[in-house]
Amino acid sequence: MIAWIQSHPEGVLIAITLTAFIESFALIGVFVPGVVMLFSLAAVASNLNIPVIWVLAAAALGATAGDLGSYYLGYRLRHRLYEHRWFKRHEDWLSHGIWFFQRWGWLSVVIGRFVGPIRPVVPLIAGSLSMPARVFVSVNLITVMFWAPIYMLPGYLTGEASYFLATQSLAMRTLTLLLVSALAILIALLAIYHHLHPEHPRMARWLPVLRHLPERFPYAALLLASVTAAGFAITAFARPWYADVLLSSQVEAWRATAVDAFALGVTLLGDPFIMLLTGLLIILWASLSGQHRLSAILLISSAVMVCAIPLLKATFDVARPDLVALPPGSGAFPSSHAAGTAFFLGLLTGFANQRRPAMSRWHLYLPAGMAMVVEALSRVWLGVHWLSDVVAGLCLGLLLAALTQAFHRLSGRTLADLRNSLPLWLLVLLTTAAYLIIAWPMAYEAYRLN
């Protein structure tokens, strides 16, 4: 079968055309997993080196034929549509399609092309309600030109990526898998936070008791604290991981690439010295701006972080990978860089989000989470930490940030106010840039491989 497909690539184009036709044709497409099939076929086409323009053309041809066929069928049947057994059995779909078409008019053709459940219904209804053919055909053709790339390129590019990775070294494949997994976990955690928040409409319906929580109850912070505490405990008792040794064995191959300088710069941004210095600047600014309770809470939580990490390192006493010229003298577990970055960014985004609607807070949490992940992985890249070290560090930093957030919300009525803080961030930026320039030569020598 595989040999036949490889020798007859035109069969893949035919399959794409038929799939696009079936998933667009009157009601049948509701029961066909067309998106999954088109994604898979596009990936196969990529691996067979079929030009992307042919893949897009095949998908557009099939979709257009399915839409025009559905429109013609609806136009021919019109008021007799409900007399046929097949359509009578799915009367609810037709009712929804009629409501949608009457609500949006010609725009329903555009919207329906990109929404799976109504894609094979709207053209049928448009024909049965006598939408002018020239209007339907014009709108449909323009819409399909945008639909084909949006639906086919992800599968095609995935096929390209899989072929690229198959030709890469084990180090590159391992790193790619690690980055994709970290991003997937981050997005999953943010999705869970978004849907489990008391302000989410579905959550309020499922658990009515959440409506009666006090306005300042730190639900999200306590949820994050519970998850990260469990993550730290599991990591501490389950280490060492198989992935620790696997990733450490790839360090030499990674560091031979041009990305090494970027990783060194990223790890310098998480140095404890610059974290403490910028943290003190923020605490001083909060105090000078009249937010004395906030500055006191930040000072106490920062002191707890500074004391907790050395204590945990001494307790677990985990040796670092012996790969760099001058490894840090402290223990490996947990990573202070990962913990400090998670704590700093967790507090910063948490306080900045206090005045934002809960359903839009992920706009700050997502880039902050990605920055935490990149900082943590830079330590693994340079060969000074095991993977379990940085995972525990992330959990520890977020745990302390969540507890600080919870305490701040419970201890008073005022929210953190980060407005009019542009001079502070300019000072933080200049301080960080100066530190990078000063620390780079020494860091370059210290992190050089043996």
C-alpha positions in Angstrom: 0.0 0.0 0.0 2.8 2.4 1.0 4.7 1.5 -2.2 1.6 2.1 -4.3 1.0 5.5 -2.8 4.6 6.5 -3.3 4.4 5.5 -7.0 1.0 7.1 -7.5 1.1 10.5 -5.7 -1.9 11.7 -7.8 -4.0 9.3 -5.7 -3.4 11.5 -2.7 -4.6 14.6 -4.6 -7.8 12.6 -5.6 -8.3 11.6 -2.0 -8.0 15.2 -0.8 -10.5 16.3 -3.4 -13.0 13.6 -2.5 -12.6 14.2 1.3 -13.1 18.0 0.8 -16.2 17.3 -1.3 -17.7 14.8 1.1 -17.2 16.9 4.2 -18.8 19.9 2.4 -21.8 18.0 0.9 -25.4 18.3 2.2 -25.4 16.9 5.8 -23.1 14.1 5.0 -20.1 16.1 6.1 -21.5 16.4 9.6 -20.7 12.7 10.2 -17.2 12.7 8.5 -14.1 13.7 10.4 -13.0 15.8 7.5 -10.6 18.1 9.3 -8.6 15.1 10.7 -8.5 13.4 7.3 -7.5 16.5 5.4 -4.7 17.2 7.9 -3.4 13.6 7.5 -3.6 13.7 3.7 -1.8 17.0 3.6 1.0 15.6 5.7 1.3 12.6 3.4 1.3 14.9 0.4 4.2 16.8 2.0 6.2 13.6 2.5 5.6 12.7 -1.1 7.0 16.1 -2.3 3.7 17.1 -3.9 3.9 20.8 -4.5 1.8 22.7 -2.0 -0.1 24.6 -4.7 -1.5 21.3 -6.0 -2.6 20.3 -2.5 -4.4 23.6 -2.0 -6.0 23.4 -5.5 -7.3 19.9 -4.8 -8.8 20.9 -1.5 -10.4 24.1 -3.0 -11.8 22.1 -5.9 -13.4 19.5 -3.7 -14.8 22.0 -1.3 -16.2 24.2 -4.1 -17.8 21.1 -5.7 -19.4 20.1 -2.4 -20.8 23.5 -1.7 -22.1 24.0 -5.2 -23.7 20.5 -5.1 -25.3 21.2 -1.8 -26.6 24.6 -3.1 -28.0 23.0 -6.3 -29.7 20.2 -4.3 -31.3 22.7 -1.9 -32.4 25.0 -4.8 -34.0 22.0 -6.6 -35.9 20.7 -3.6 -36.7 24.0 -1.9 -40.0 23.5 0.1 -39.9 19.8 -0.6 -36.7 19.4 1.4 -38.5 18.0 4.5 -40.3 15.4 2.4 -37.2 13.3 1.9 -36.5 10.6 4.5 -32.8 11.5 4.9 -33.5 15.2 5.6 -36.5 14.4 7.9 -34.3 12.3 10.1 -32.0 15.3 10.6 -34.6 18.0 10.9 -32.9 19.6 13.8 -29.8 20.3 11.7 -31.9 21.9 9.0 -33.7 24.1 11.6 -30.4 25.3 13.0 -29.1 26.0 9.5 -32.2 28.0 8.7 -31.9 30.1 11.8 -28.2 30.7 11.1 -28.8 31.7 7.5 -31.7 34.1 8.4 -29.5 35.6 11.2 -26.4 36.2 9.1 -27.5 36.3 5.5 -24.7 36.0 2.9 -22.2 36.1 5.8 -23.4 32.7 6.9 -21.7 31.3 3.7 -18.4 32.8 4.9 -18.8 31.7 8.5 -20.2 28.3 7.7 -17.1 27.4 5.5 -14.9 27.6 8.6 -17.2 26.1 11.2 -17.3 22.3 10.9 -20.8 21.5 12.2 -22.6 23.9 9.9 -20.3 23.7 6.9 -22.4 21.0 5.0 -25.7 22.7 6.1 -25.5 26.3 5.1 -25.1 25.8 1.3 -28.1 23.5 1.3 -30.2 26.0 3.2 -28.9 28.9 1.0 -30.2 27.0 -2.0 -33.5 26.0 -0.5 -34.2 29.7 0.5 -33.4 30.9 -3.0 -30.3 32.8 -2.3 -29.2 34.3 -5.7 -26.8 32.0 -7.4 -24.4 34.7 -8.5 -24.1 35.9 -4.9 -23.6 32.4 -3.5 -21.0 31.4 -6.1 -19.0 34.6 -5.7 -18.9 34.5 -1.9 -18.2 30.8 -1.9 -15.3 31.0 -4.3 -13.6 33.8 -2.4 -14.1 32.1 0.9 -12.7 28.8 -0.3 -9.5 30.6 -1.5 -8.9 31.4 2.2 -10.2 28.2 3.6 -7.8 25.9 1.7 -4.6 27.4 3.1 -6.0 27.7 6.6 -7.1 24.0 6.7 -4.4 22.4 4.6 -1.1 24.2 5.5 -1.0 23.0 9.1 -0.9 19.3 7.9 1.4 20.1 5.1 3.9 21.9 7.3 3.6 19.1 9.9 4.7 16.7 7.2 7.6 19.0 6.3 8.6 19.2 10.0 8.4 15.4 10.4 10.7 14.9 7.4 13.1 17.6 8.7 13.3 16.0 12.1 13.8 12.5 10.7 17.0 13.8 9.0 18.3 15.6 12.2 20.5 14.3 14.9 19.2 12.7 18.1 20.1 15.9 20.0 17.9 18.1 17.7 15.0 15.6 17.9 15.2 15.4 21.6 15.3 19.2 22.0 12.4 19.7 19.7 10.3 17.1 21.5 11.2 18.8 24.8 10.2 22.2 23.6 6.9 21.0 22.1 6.0 19.1 25.2 6.8 22.0 27.5 4.7 24.3 25.3 1.8 21.8 25.2 1.9 21.4 29.0 1.9 25.2 29.4 -1.1 25.7 27.1 -2.9 22.8 28.9 -2.4 24.4 32.3 -3.6 27.8 31.0 -6.7 26.1 29.5 -7.4 24.4 32.8 -7.0 27.7 34.7 -9.2 29.5 32.2 -12.0 26.9 32.4 -11.9 26.3 36.1 -12.0 29.9 37.1 -15.1 30.9 39.0 -15.8 33.7 36.5 -16.1 31.2 33.6 -19.8 30.8 32.8 -19.6 27.0 32.5 -17.8 26.7 35.9 -20.5 28.8 37.5 -23.2 26.4 36.1 -21.4 23.3 37.2 -20.5 24.5 40.7 -23.1 27.1 41.8 -21.2 27.4 45.2 -18.5 29.3 43.4 -20.9 32.2 43.0 -21.0 32.7 46.7 -17.2 32.9 47.2 -16.1 36.2 48.7 -15.0 38.7 46.0 -11.4 38.7 47.2 -11.1 34.9 47.7 -7.9 33.9 45.9 -9.3 30.9 44.1 -6.9 30.9 41.2 -3.9 31.4 43.3 -4.8 28.6 45.7 -5.5 26.3 42.7 -2.0 27.1 41.3 -0.4 26.6 44.7 -2.0 23.2 45.1 -0.9 22.1 41.6 2.7 23.3 41.9 3.1 21.9 45.5 2.1 18.5 44.2 4.4 18.9 41.2 7.4 19.8 43.4 6.7 16.8 45.7 6.3 14.3 42.9 9.5 15.6 41.2 11.5 15.5 44.4 10.5 11.9 45.2 10.5 10.5 41.6 13.9 11.8 40.6 16.4 11.0 39.1 14.5 10.7 35.8 15.5 8.7 32.8 15.2 12.0 30.9 17.9 13.6 33.1 20.6 11.4 31.7 19.2 11.4 28.2 19.2 15.1 27.9 22.6 15.5 29.6 24.1 13.2 27.0 23.0 15.7 24.2 24.6 18.8 25.7 27.8 18.6 23.7 25.8 18.4 20.4 23.5 21.2 21.4 26.3 23.5 22.4 28.0 23.1 19.1 25.2 25.1 17.4 24.8 28.9 17.0 22.0 28.8 19.6 24.5 28.5 22.4 25.1 32.2 22.7 21.4 32.8 23.0 21.1 30.2 25.8 24.0 31.8 27.6 22.3 35.2 27.4 19.0 33.8 28.6 20.6 32.0 31.6 22.3 35.3 32.6 18.8 37.0 32.8 17.9 34.5 35.5 21.0 34.9 37.6 20.1 35.4 41.3 22.0 38.7 41.5 20.0 40.4 38.7 16.8 38.9 40.1 17.5 40.3 43.5 18.6 43.7 42.2 15.5 44.2 40.0 13.3 42.8 42.8 14.6 45.4 45.2 14.0 48.1 42.7 10.4 47.0 42.3 10.0 46.9 46.1 11.4 50.3 46.5 9.2 51.7 43.8 6.1 50.1 45.4 7.0 51.7 48.7 7.7 55.2 47.2 4.4 55.0 45.3 2.5 54.5 48.6 1.8 50.8 48.3 3.5 49.9 51.6 1.5 46.7 52.1 2.5 45.4 48.7 6.2 46.3 49.2 6.2 44.6 52.6 4.7 41.4 51.2 7.1 41.4 48.3 10.1 41.9 50.7 8.9 39.0 53.0 8.2 36.6 50.1 11.6 37.4 48.5 13.3 36.7 51.8 11.5 33.4 52.0 12.7 32.5 48.5 16.3 33.5 49.2 16.4 31.3 52.3 14.4 28.4 51.0 16.5 27.6 47.9 19.8 27.1 49.7 18.1 25.1 52.4 16.5 22.8 49.8 19.7 22.4 47.9 21.6 21.4 51.1 18.8 19.0 52.1 18.6 17.1 48.8 22.4 17.5 48.0 22.1 16.5 44.3 25.3 16.7 42.3 25.3 18.7 39.1 26.3 17.3 35.7 30.1 17.5 35.4 30.2 19.2 32.0 31.3 22.8 32.3 34.6 24.4 33.2 33.4 26.1 36.4 30.1 24.6 37.6 28.3 26.5 40.4 29.3 25.4 43.8 25.8 24.8 45.1 23.7 21.7 44.8 21.6 21.1 41.7 18.1 20.5 43.1 16.1 22.7 42.7 17.3 25.1 40.1 17.6 28.6 41.6 17.5 30.2 38.1 14.2 28.4 37.2 12.7 29.1 40.7 13.7 32.8 40.7 12.4 33.4 37.2 9.1 31.7 37.9 8.8 33.6 41.2 9.6 37.0 39.6 7.4 36.6 36.5 4.7 34.9 38.4 4.4 37.7 40.8 4.7 40.4 38.1 2.0 39.0 35.8 -0.2 38.1 38.8 -0.2 41.6 40.2 -0.6 43.1 36.7 -3.6 40.9 36.1 -5.4 41.8 39.3 -7.2 44.7 37.5 -7.9 42.7 34.3 -10.9 40.5 33.6 -10.2 36.9 34.5 -11.0 35.6 31.1 -8.3 37.7 29.4 -5.5 37.2 31.9 -3.9 34.4 29.8 -2.7 37.2 27.5 0.0 37.9 30.0 0.3 34.4 31.5 1.2 32.7 28.2 4.3 34.9 27.3 5.4 34.8 30.9 5.1 31.0 31.0 7.0 30.7 27.8 9.8 32.9 29.2 9.9 30.7 32.4 10.3 27.6 30.2 13.0 29.0 28.0 15.0 30.2 31.1 14.6 26.8 32.7 15.7 24.9 29.6 18.7 27.1 29.1 20.1 25.6 32.3 19.7 22.1 30.8 21.2 23.3 27.5 24.3 24.6 29.2 24.8 21.4 31.1 24.6 22.7 34.7 21.3 21.2 35.6 19.2 18.0 35.2 15.7 18.3 33.8 14.2 17.4 37.2 16.1 20.3 38.8 14.5 22.9 36.6 11.0 21.4 36.8 11.2 21.5 40.6 12.5 25.0 40.4 9.5 26.1 38.3 7.1 24.5 40.7 8.8 26.1 43.7 8.9 29.6 42.2 5.2 29.4 41.1 4.2 28.0 44.5 5.7 30.9 46.4 4.3 33.4 43.8 0.8 31.9 44.2 1.0 32.0 48.0 2.2 35.6 47.9 -0.7 36.5 45.6 -3.2 34.7 47.9 -1.8 36.5 51.0 -2.0 39.9 49.3 -5.6 39.4 48.3 -6.7 38.2 51.8 -4.8 40.8 53.8 -6.4 43.9 52.4 -8.9 45.5 50.1 -6.6 47.4 47.7 -5.3 45.8 44.5 -1.7 46.2 43.2 -1.4 49.2 41.0 1.4 49.0 38.4 0.2 52.0 36.4 2.6 55.0 35.8 5.5 52.6 36.3 7.3 53.3 33.0 10.3 54.9 34.6 10.7 51.8 36.8 10.8 49.4 33.9 13.2 51.6 32.0 15.5 51.5 35.0 15.1 47.7 35.2 15.9 47.4 31.5 19.0 49.5 31.7 20.2 47.6 34.8 19.7 44.3 33.2 21.5 45.4 30.0 24.4 46.6 32.0 24.6 43.4 33.9 24.6 41.3 30.7 27.5 43.4 29.3 29.5 43.1 32.5 28.8 39.4 33.3 29.1 38.0 29.8 32.9 37.5 29.6 33.1 35.7 33.0 30.0 33.6 32.2 31.4 32.6 28.8 34.5 31.2 30.5 32.6 29.6 33.4 30.0 27.8 31.1 32.6 26.6 28.6 32.5 22.8 28.2 35.3 20.8 29.7 
